Amino acid sequence: MSEGLSFDTLLLHNKHKFDPATGGVSVPIQHASTYHQLSADNFGKYDYSRSLNPTREALEEIIAELEGGTRGFAFSSGMAAISTAFLLLSQGDHIVIAEDVYGGSFRMVTQVLTRFGIQHTFVDMTDIEAVEKAIQHNTTLLYVETPSNPLLKVTDIKAVSSLAKRHGAYTFVDNTFMTPFLQRPLDLGADLVLHSATKFLSGHSDTVAGLAVVKDEELANRLYSLQNSFGAVLGVQDAWLVMRGIKTLSVRMKQSQENAMKVASFLKEHSFVRKVYYPGLEEHPQHETHKSQASGPGAVLSFELQSEELLKKFIHYTQLPVFAVSLGAVESILSYPAKMSHAAMSETERAKRGISDSLLRLSVGIEGAGDLINDFRLALELSRNTSRIEEDVR
Ligand SMILES: *Cc1c(COP(=O)(O)O)cnc(C)c1O
C-alpha cells in the first residue's frame, strides 16, 4: 500500500495504521513473554518475546520501510543496537571509524572490542583519501556518523560505501541526527543503518531505544541471530512510545530545523561566538556534500564561545533550553560535550578532535524561534555585564 506515498504520509499510513483484530487505531501492546502453542507439531509464529514480539515487530517493520530497508531490529538503547551490530565482526577484524563519533561508540570500540581482538583506526571521514589510506587487509567495517557529533562534520556516504565495497567491507551509518526523514543511507549504498531512537524518532525525551535496519537478507539473518543471542531487545511499552513519536517525525523535524537555521544565523553574527558548526550554513566546509545526500541540515548545531568562562555564564543565564545530555526532542537541549557526551574521551583525544572546553551543542526544539533567540541574546548580554554569576537569577 506504500507505493508512491510521500514520506509524511507513510509515517501514518503504513501496515500498522490499525489493529486488524479490533480496528484499534494504535498498535496493541502485547506484554506476553510466552505464547500458547496449539499442538506438538504445529507451532505458531510467536513463541517467546525475546525472539519475536508483535509490538516490537510492528516498530521494526515501520523503521525498515522508512529507511528503505527490508528488515528492522529494535534494541533497548542506541548503544545496544550499535554494540549488537559490532558483534557482526570477528576476532582479527579491523574497523575504520570516524574520529568524532558518539562518545559511547568511541568507548565500545576503544575499551571493549579491543579486548576481543578487534582493532580500529580513527580517521577524519570528510577526507576520503585518509579513509582509503586507513584501510588494511583485515578491514571489514567502515563506520560512519554523519553529521558527526559534536562538530557536525559531514561524510560522503556514497563515496565511503563504494570504497568499502571495493575492499569487501561493510558500511554502517549512525543516522541518529538526520532520521530517514532527511537522509536514507541504505539508498546511498550503506549496508546497515543505526539509530538512537531515544532522540528524534521518539522525540519527547521520554524513551531510551535503539534501531538497526538492513537491506541484505543474509546480513538481516545474521543480525537477527545476534539480536536474539545477545538479547538486548526493546521492551513493548518503549516500542509503543517510539511508534507514537514516529507519527509526528516530519512535523517536528520541519519546525526544529527551521528554528535551528534561525538560531545558527543569529549566533554566527554575535561577537561572543567564535564559530558555529551547522551544515545548513553555506560556509560549512561540507555544505554541498551534505545537500547532495540529505534533504535538510537537521536541528543540531554546535557553537564555540569566546572563552570557557563565558560558556559557564551563558549556561547559567539561558532560561529556555534544558541543560542536559541528549538531543532530538521537542524542547531545546543545550549540552556541554566536553563534560557530557564526550566525557569518556581523554582531554588529549578531545583536543585532537577540536572539542574544546568552550564548545556547546544545541539541539533545537519546536519552541518559537524568536523566544529562543531572545533568550540567547539576553543570556549573552548578561554574561558580558556580570563579572561573577549572581546566584539569585534563576
Ligand atoms: C545518543 C546517541 C547514541 C546512543 O544512543 P542511546 O540511545 O543513548 O544508547 C548513539 N549515536 C548517537 C549519534 C547518539 O546521539
The ligand as an ORCA input file, in Angstrom:
! r2SCAN-3c Opt
* xyz 0 1
  C      22.544      9.152     21.813
  C      23.328      8.629     20.672
  C      23.735      7.290     20.644
  C      23.472      6.320     21.777
  O      22.117      6.058     21.930
  P      21.432      5.660     23.344
  O      20.008      5.528     23.000
  O      21.735      6.760     24.293
  O      22.077      4.388     23.786
  C      24.408      6.856     19.510
  N      24.687      7.686     18.492
  C      24.329      8.979     18.503
  C      24.660      9.838     17.351
  C      23.642      9.497     19.590
  O      23.284     10.775     19.610
*
